[in-house]
Amino acid sequence: MVTEILIEVARAIGRLFMNPIFYIAIIMAIYLGYRRVKRERKFFHIRILWGWSEAIGLLKEGILISLCISILSIGFGLTLPIQFLYVATIISFIALIIYVFHFLSPIILFTLSFVTLFLFNHFNVSINLLGIEINGVSTNKGLAVTVAVLAGLLLVAEGMLIRKYGAQYASPIVESSKRGLKAVAFLSKKIWVLPIFFVIPGNVIDAYFPWWPQISLDSVQFSLVLFPMIIGFQQMSRHTLPVYLYPKIGRAVIILGELVIIGGLVAYFVPFVGYVMLITGLVARICIAIRFVAREQKDVYAVSAKSSGVMIAGVLPNSPAEKMGLDVGEIIRKVNGVEVHSERELYEALQINAAHCRLEVLNHQNEVRLTQHVVYHGDHHRIGLLVAE
């Protein structure tokens, strides 16, 4: 019996790659990388991250989180109806196609799916989509608990991913302030796929979805679905440096996720709490997004041209600038002992000693620090810096 289970789990892993939404996510990740590289070359004539970075990180960056949630999902028997996954798939598909990743926040995705099934059941509505019959289901106590707890777990996962990777994918964009001055904003737009095992009840899988295996244990029928949960994120940074903004957003989302999990557990005893937590969580997640969008609309840019030196707008990976610990938002005051106030002056000062550079830098705390590094043949001629002018 154990061997049979392992075989079915192995098949589930292999059949994940037959799920069409997984390929749509891969295509979208490639497109995101293409758009980012094109944008960076438009403004700075060079890309920062490799164009395939978004596609490579699609699965890799969330795989450990996926494993943890899968263990909790199976271990605590958090069962979802197959109809719920149908609706979640459709909403994910729409969000990807219309290019609005706010809808790919787990709490929004799960709440919309839950409400859709509730309305279908209440009004006795069903639809047939490409041969798949989607019906309403009873939103009973068990479903309220399961959806709320899983939504909370996935919200925590979303917050962790934003906190860790939001700034890494923040791409600089040159904008004009209201006073007509050039400044730099940063756009972070990313999706992750978390392949998660969900438990679904009974013998409910039809031939249209062969990648969902069934397992029989002592005559008790249930199924495991290795489902590609797509989590999306988008946020512009202007007023706050990316290295500070995205961890703040991530922390806010994590706290919200923890509250939703607590609400889901309480729903085991008071089912009504589960319904309230889903709606409240959706509203709170939207408020978090609106709050940070409003803050970053201020016409005060964290990165813009400064009279005190040359402000860093980007640092190329594996460049001398990165090895010197230079960061976006810092100001280079002197290069090889020469004061610099423009990109041209920076380049000319670097030529004073083509094999070695010494920098005087004003960090984020307005403290002066000195750094230096050997410049090797083949290194970027501007040591890997993108500057705001």
N, C-alpha and C positions, 0 to 999 in steps of 0.2 A: 504493500500500500504506500509506503514512504517513497519507493522508487517511482510509482505512478504519479504521485504528487510532484516530485522533482521534475519528471518529464513534462508534465503539464505546465509547470512554472517556466521551464526552459522554452516550451513552445510559445508561451505568452510573451516572453521577452523577444523571441524571433518575430512573432506576429505583430509586435508593436510597429515594426517598419512597414506593415501593410496598411496602416491607418492613414487615410488621405490627409487628415488635418496635420499630421506630423510633417508631411512633405510641404504643405502650404506654409507651415512655420519655418521650414528650412529656406524656402524660396524668399519669404519675407525677411529673414535674417540676412541673406545674401544681398537683397535689395537695400536694406538699411546700411550695410557696409558700403555698397556702391554709392548711395546718396551721400553718405558722410565723406568719403574720399573725394567725390566730385566737389562737394562744398568746400572742403579744406584746400583743395588745389585752386579753386576759384579765388579764395581770399588770400592764401599764403603760398600758392604755387608748389605745395608739397603736402603729402598726407602725413598724419601723425601715427595712427595705428594702421596695420595691414588691413586691406579691404575685406579679408576673410575673418577678421577677429570676431565679429558678431556671430558668424556661423559656427566658428570653433567653440565659442563660449555658450552656444545655445543649450547644449546638454551638459557640458563639462562643469559649468559653474554652479549648477544646482543639483548635481547627481547625489551628493551626500545628503542633502536636505530631502531629496526624493526618497532615499532609502529609509531615513528616519520616519517620515510620514507614512510610508508604506507599512513599516513594522507596527506603528501605532494603529493604523487603519485595520490591519488584519488581526492584530493582537486583541483589540478591544471590540472587534466585530462591528465596525461602523459600516452598516449596510446601506447602500444607495439603490434605488430602483433604476433599472436600465433606461426608463423614460427620462430620468433626470440627466443622465449622461448624453442622451440624444439632444436634449434642449441645450445643455452646456456646450456641446459641439457646435450647434448652429449659431449660438451667440458668439462663440470664439471666432468662427469663420467670418461672420459679419464684421466683427471688430477689426480683424486683420485686413479684410477687403477695403473697408472704409478708412483704414489707416488711423483709427482713433484708439489708442492703447489704454485709455482710461477705463474702458469697458472690460479690460483684461485683468483688472484687479480681482482677486478671488472672491472678496465679499460682494462685489457688484455682480460678478458672474453667477455665483451661487444664489444670491437673493433673487435675481431676475429669473433664474431657472426655477426656483422654488415657487415664486409668485405665478409664473406661467403655468406650472402644473396645477397649482391651486385653482386658478381661473378655469383651466380646461376641465377640471373635475367638477367645479361648482356649476358651470354652465353646460356640462355634458358635451364638450367639444372635442373633436379629434381631427387630425389632419394626416394626409398621406403624402410623404415627401420622398420622392425617388424610390417608392416601394416600401418605405418604412412608415409604419403606423405609429403615430405619436398621440397618446391618450393622456388624460389627466390621471393623477393618482391621489389617494387619500393622504393629506398632509397630517398624519397622526403624530402621536407623541414621539415615537421612535425616529421618524424622519426629521422632526424638529431638532432633536438632540444631535443626530448624525450630521445634518447639514450645518448646524451652528458650530459644532466642534471642528469639523473638517475645514469650514471657512476660516475659523480662527487660526488653525494650524497653518493654513496656506497664507493667511495674512502675515503671520510671523515670518514665514519663508519669504514673502514679498519684501518685507521690511529689511530682512537680513541681506537680501540680494541688492536692494537699493543702497543700503548703507555701505556695502563692500565694493560694489561695482559702478554705482551711479557716477561718481567723479571720474572713474577710469575711462568711461565712454563719452565724457562731456567734450563736445567738439566746438572749437571757437568759430564764431561768426562775427564779421565786422558789421557794425550798425552805425547809424548816425543818431546822436542824441538830439533832444529838442532844440539845443543851441547850435546844431549843425556840426558838432565836433565828432570825430571818429572814436568809436569805443568798441569793446569786444564783449559779446554775450556768449553763452555756452549752452548748447542743446544736447541733452542726453535722452536718447530714444532707443529702447532696448526691449527685446523679448527673450524669455527663457522658457524652455520646455522641461517640465518636471514629470518624468514617467512614474506614475504612482499606481500601485496595486489597490484597487477598490473592490470591495466585496459586494456582489449583487445577489439577490435572492432567487432560488429556484431555477427551473429549467426554462429560461426566458430568452435565450439567445437564438436568433434565427440565422438563416443562411446568408443574410446580407452582411453579417459581421463575423466572418470566420476567424478573425484574430482574437476573439474573446473566448478563451477555453473554458471547459467545465470540469469540475473535479467532484468525484463521488466518494464520500467518507462514511462508511457504515450506514449506507442507505439514506444518508442525509444529503440532499442535493443543494449545492450552492455553486457559484461561479466566481472566478477572479477576472477582473478586467485590468490589464496594464494600460492605463489611460494617459495620454499625453496632455497634462495640465499646462496650459499656456499662460504665463504671467507676463504682462506687458507694463511698461513704464515710460513716461515722457514728461520732461520738465525743462523749462528754460531757466538759466541762471544769469542774472544781470547784476543785481544789487549785492549779492553775496557770492563769494568765491566758491566754486564747485566743491572744493575739499571740505568746506564747512556746511554748505547747503544740503547736499545729498545725505550725509549721515544724520542730519536733523530730521529730514523727511523719513528716513528709514526708522529712526527711533520712535517717531510718532506712530508709524504704521505697526511696528512691533507691539507697542503698548495697546493699541486698538485691538490687535489680534489676541493678545492675552485676555483682554476684557471680554471679547466674543467667546473665547474658549470657556471662561468662567460662566458666562451666561448659558452656554450650551450644556454645561454640567448641571447647572441649577435647573435647566429645562427637563432633566430626567425626573425631577420631583414636581415641577410646575411647568408643564408644557408651554403655557402661554409665554413664558419668559424667552423661549427659543425663538418664537415668531418676532417678539419685540426686539431681541438682540440682532436678528438679521436685518430688519429695517433700520434700526438705530446704527448698526455698523455700516450699512450702505451710505446713510446720510453723513455719518462721521467721516468716512473715507472721502466722500465728495468734498466735504468741508475742508479736510486737510489739503486736498489738491487746490481748491479755490484760494485758501489762505496763502499758500506758498506762491501761487501764480500772482496774486495781488501784490504780495511783498516784492516780487521780482519785477513788477511793472514800473517801479519807481525810476525816474530819469536820473539816477545816480549809479553810475557803473563802477563796479569794483576794479575792472581792468580798462584803463584808458591811458592816453598819452600823459606823461607827467613831466613837469619842468625839472624835477630833481634827478631825472635819469631815464633809463629805458625800462619800461615795464614788460615783464614776461607774460606772453599770451599763450604760450605752449612750449612743451619740452618733448623733443623726439626721444623715443625709447632707445636705450643702449648708446646714447650719445654722450660726449664729454659733459654736456650740461646736466644730464640725468645723474651721471656719476659724481658730479660736484654737489648733488643734492639741491639743485635749483628747482623752484616750484612756481607754478602759475600765480601771478599777483605780486611776486617779489620785484624789486626795482634794482637794476644794475647801475651803480653810480660811477664806478671807475673800472676800466679794463687796462691791465698792465700799467697802472699808475696814471692813466689818462681819463679825464672826465668825459662821459658820453651822454648825449641827449637825443640821439636819433639812431636808426638802424644803420645808416651809412657811417656814422662816427663809431658805432660799435664794431662794424666790419673793419674799418681802417685801424682801429686800436688793436684788434686781434692780429693784424699783420705785423705789428711791432715785434712780436715774438711768435712766429708761426708754429713753433714746437711746444710752447708752454703758455698758458694763460693764467693770469691772476686777477680775481674779481673782488670788488668791494660791493657788497649786496645789502640792501635794506630789506629785512624780512617782514613778515606779516605783522609783527609786533613793533615795527618801526625801530628795530635794533640793527645796528651795523654788524655784519660778520664778513670775514675774509675767507675765500676759498680759492683753490688753485688745482690745476690738473694738466697733465701732459696731453698734448694733441698729437695723435698719430697720423701717419699718412693714410688717407682714405676716410678719416673722420669728416663729418659735415663741416663745410668751410666757415659756418657761423656757429660752430660747436653744438648744433642741434637746437637752437633757440628760435621761437616765433615771437615777435615783439609787437606791441601795440603802438601805432603811430597815428 
